[in-house]
Amino acid sequence: MSKVTEIFGCNVFNDAVMRERLPKETYKALTETTKNGHHLKADVANVVANAMKDWAIEKGATHFTHWFQPMTGITAEKHDAFISPAKDGKVIMEFSGKELIQGEPDASSFPSGGLRATFEARGYTAWDPTSYAFIKDGVLCIPTAFCSYGGEALDKKTPLLRSMEAISKQAVRVLRLFGNDTVKAVRTTVGPEQEYFLIDKEMYDKRCDLVYTGRTLFGAKPPKGQELEDHYFGIIKQRVSSYMKELNEELWKLGIYAKTEHNEVAPAQHELAPIFATTNIATDHNQIMMEMMQKVAKRHGMVCLLHEKPFAGVNGSGKHNNWSISTDTGVNLLEPGDTPHDNAQFLLFLCAVIKAVDEYQDLLRVSVASAGNDHRLGANEAPPAIISIFLGSELTEILQAIETDTPYGAKEKEILKIGVHTLPRFARDTTDRNRTSPFAFTGNKFEFRSLGSSDSIACANIMLNTSVAEELKQFADELEAADDFTTALHDLIKRVIVEHNRIVFNGNGYDEAWVKEAEKRGLMNLVSTPDALAHYMDEKNVKLFTEHKVLSETEMRSRKEILLEKYCKTLNIEALTMVEMTRKDILPALSAYVKDLSETANAKKAFVADMDCTYEAETASKISTLSTLVLKKVDALEEAIGKAKEVSELSELAFYMKGTVFAAMNDLRAVVDELETITSAKYWPYPSYGEILYSVK
């Protein structure tokens, strides 16, 4: 492999390339656009487009695409060649500023939640100059926003960019109150840790449930799962190591700061974490990362599973959204410093986050809601569905001191005593980490741990940015009107702590006692996607998004409908897949095995009349009895699927799918999984969990 420094960003039309290839005035104009949000003039766009085209062609690209993120949760692209006809019957390579700035993909076939009808096909993509263009598979990819003919956002990028502007505007107001006149913008940054499974492609191809749904709908627990905890941070297998090496190279070429890789808790599970980036760029990079993970896996004869719960009984996969706020001058506003109790600016921004998470806990739960993620949240492997904040002992004690108007005695960091003199001495952190918390403060950032592994991180960060923007707005309004800033600041911080300390929980989120305690505190426990989405259009949430111009009420309603529809369709596909697997493969396999057992017993008796055939008889009897039960369960599931068609209202349908169809799926699975444990491997139609999880040697 080439040196990392030589290949990093080689397929990105980044700042260094633009500085080299663009005229100084053009480069300056483009920089002003990205830094200050100015509109890009047509003549500047033409120069940029021509330079971008020449660079891409030199890199072997023949096509360009407006790369965007519709409400499907994945990316979309339509490829156009650079060619244009010439008079002599040949072609020339052209790319105009208009083609760079604006595209027109069909808007009717993407999820729109009623914003577009089938006959209303026109939609627009608009270049996002804050995110660099890049080359992927010989195509110049231009990151863009996607909107309808009427201007409504049909994607995840547009509201994300709006939310970033909202929090920047309000944060700058607050900083001005502290005498900071140099900061022009405040940006949220994110470092999303990505969990995933790697399994052998041959195993994957034999499981139609994995092919159709991304998860195994049947599967008995193997003799060995994650009980020994020997996979976590264990030695990376050579085949996986080769995969990671190539994946890193591909990501580095695309300017993605792939940093940390290791084995995760479950067998065949791994994690990849990048360095922080501005939120919209981090979102783009995470989408590219997920796509590249799956592509590279196939080159190595493997399949990368991004479903939140591909295997029952072992840990599922999440995505940890490490979120922070920084100024354009490089100051992290969530950095406590050496004396956080004396750092009023930090405490005010901390209070904004605490208040936002408390008041908009329903929206944070909505932001991670999906059929796949419902398998994880609250399942003693991921944070609970109850949203709370972990602050650690030091910050909690500081806030308690402010709340009670008592002096805070700052504690010096202790030197950690390991007991071995040859080991280096180092200071113990002032607080531990809490992996059971959905929203944990981890030094100078918050780690939102509830995201599902297949999620776009856009939604969670839209909710975070906008809710914190609202609290900062309220703070700025109050403090700007105050006669005595210092007194008003103290009173504000104290009031927020008193009114919102219920959201702070430093204990074990997996403990059943926490569910009861959270209920006493008045915290929400939205255990499923339908439960969470029922609160999406609450009056306070509509007010939040509309007042900050992040989403209109129409755009919100469309997103709720899209999420509900996706939830229902996902469960319907899973249910139909279970029916097909049961009727076409499992029941016939069981019949064949019973027949084999019966023939074996008869053969034994033919050889010796009183031969003991207890095993054959008892096994055949048990399988026959359970097969009859399977038939009843699959009939019940089919009936439940059929009745779902009678439910017309989408919210009602989602609750029906959860309460009736999903329950019938679980009933069927329980019997089938029991049958797998007593059926000969020769006859069982699918690879077992053990075969799949340990397939990559």
Secondary structure, 3 states (H helix, E strand, C coil): CCCHHHHCCCCEECHHHHHHHCCHHHHHHHHHHHHHCCCCCHHHHHHHHHHHHHHHHHCCCCEEEEEECECCCCCECCEEECEEECCCCCEEECCCHHHHHEECCECCCCCCCCCCCCCCCEEEEEECCCCCEEEECCEEEEEEEEEECCCCECECHHHHHHHHHHHHHHHHHHHHHCCCCCCCCEEEEEEEEEEEEEEEHHHHHCCHHHHHHCCCCCCCCCCCCCCCCCCCCCCCCHHHHHHHHHHHHHHHHCCCCEEEEEECCCCCEEEEEECCEEHHHHHHHHHHHHHHHHHHHHHCCEEEECCCCCCCCCCCCEEEEEEEEEECCCCECCCCCCCHHHCHHHHHHHHHHHHHHHHCHHHHHHCCCCCCHHHCCCCCCCCCCCCCEECHHHHHHHHHHHHHCCCCCCCCCCECCCCCCCCCCCECCCCCCCCCCCEEECCCCEEEEEEECCCCCHHHHHHHHHHHHHHHHHHHHHHHCCCCHHHHHHHHHHHHHHHHHHHECCCCCCCHHHHHHHHHHCCCCCCCHHHHHCCCCCHHHHHHHHHCCCCCHHHHHHHHHHHHHHHHHHHHHHHHHHHHHHHHHHHHHHHHHHHHHHHHHHHHHHHCCCCCCHHHHHHHHHHHHHHHHHHHHHHHHHHHHHHHCCCCCHHHHHHHHHHHHHHHHHHHHHHHHHHHCCCCCCCCCCCCHHHHHCCCC
